[in-house]
Amino acid sequence: MAVVVLPEIDRELRESQSLLIEVRSDDGQLPSAVAALRQALLRLTGTGPDGQPEGVAFLPPPVPLPGAQLLLVDFGALPDEQVLAVPRLLAEQLRDGGVRDAVVSLAVPGRRTDRLQEFGMAARAYLAGPVGAPFGPAPPRPPLPLLDIAVDWLHATRSPAADVAAVVLGLEKPVPARSLRPVAEAVLTTPAGATVTVVASDFATELVAASVGAAYRNGLPAATLTVAPGQGDRAEVTRRMRQLRDLIRAHAELLVWAGVDAEPDTRLVLRHDWVPRADRGRSQTDVAALADVLVPDAMWHQLLSPGHLERVGGLPEGAVGLPGGRAELTIGEPEQWLPGHPDGAAVREHGRRILAPCLVGEAQAVAMAADRLRRFGAG
């Protein structure tokens, strides 16, 4: 038994100042030893090119995975002699921490991770939890309610024969189905606050995946749910869209906004948040910090909060009231929102007209977010 630092670490450090390190071990001392290793790396100092003291530029807390810990580090302007001594420091710190058997390597995304982003047409839901500090009044907490929704949905939707895995920082790890939630919770409750994607797939013909995370130190909890059926089955995509609508209805009290749309591909499957797409025609704005009053774009189905309804002046055309002052807005049929449908552009523009008061440009969104920072970010 030994602590082995693979030569690839040294090679990478000679070419790059940043790397993602994976420490693999079943030793029970691993978490505490890697935490101490992080502190040792943070203590590295040297004199930079300008004569000023330099330290590690970026090193968030380690992220746990089954039988492993991940460390993402950017050594910044730390002098070469300090950086090139890191492989020896890794081994020494782990041994000093009581780890007797471990392998330290680069964490490199595999082909299966790439494959997740290469499926075709998919049904996709976006979920936003209560907006917390520094942009809202909700207490910032790990997005565990969204994780519960995501994991329950994934188990109810996946094929029993599908492989189950978790993806963190681009690294895919097979996980027993019964362990999926605790593994994901361990990632989401670390101070690093990484996004976790839980996956059920054969990595060839169909995909069920949910990504959960919370930006701004748990202030902006969000999740995405994605289903890509085999062969780009359009009827199956619309069926899954209706199921996602029903899921949102069932959990409306936990959400400030949600939407269901059809996507042409799964290239954004590892994102827990809404991201603009160039194929939507009009430029869209990321409004995650304002999710309780603004929407990012028109979609087939959306859950609206009291803040949205106030901006549009009450229930918008076609909306249905829900408990808690919320409402749901469904525009057309899901088939019309599928990529390539002749009605696609028209129904999206119709939705944009209905929700126009909740759709703003980047400058206005930035100004509104800055106002919230002044109101809620002081603490």
Secondary structure, 3 states (H helix, E strand, C coil): CCEEECHHHHHHHHHCCEEEEEEECCCCCHHHHHHHHHHHHHCCEEECCCCCEEECCECCCCEEECCEEEEEEECCCCCHHHHCCHHHHHHHHHHHCCCCCEEEEECCCCHHHHHHCCCCCEEEEEEECCCECCCCCECCCCCHHHHHHHHHHHHHHCCCCCEEEEEECCEEEECCHHHHHHHHHHHHCCCCCCCEEEEEECCCCCEEEEEEEEHHHHCEEEEEEEEECHHHCHHHHHHHHHHHHHHHHHCHHHCCEEEEEEECCCCCCCCCCCCCCHHHCCCCCCCHHHCCCCCCCCCCEEEECHHHHHHHCCCCCCEEECHHHCEEEECCCHHHHCCCCCCHHHHHHHHHHHCHHHCCCHHHHHHHHHHHHHHHCCC
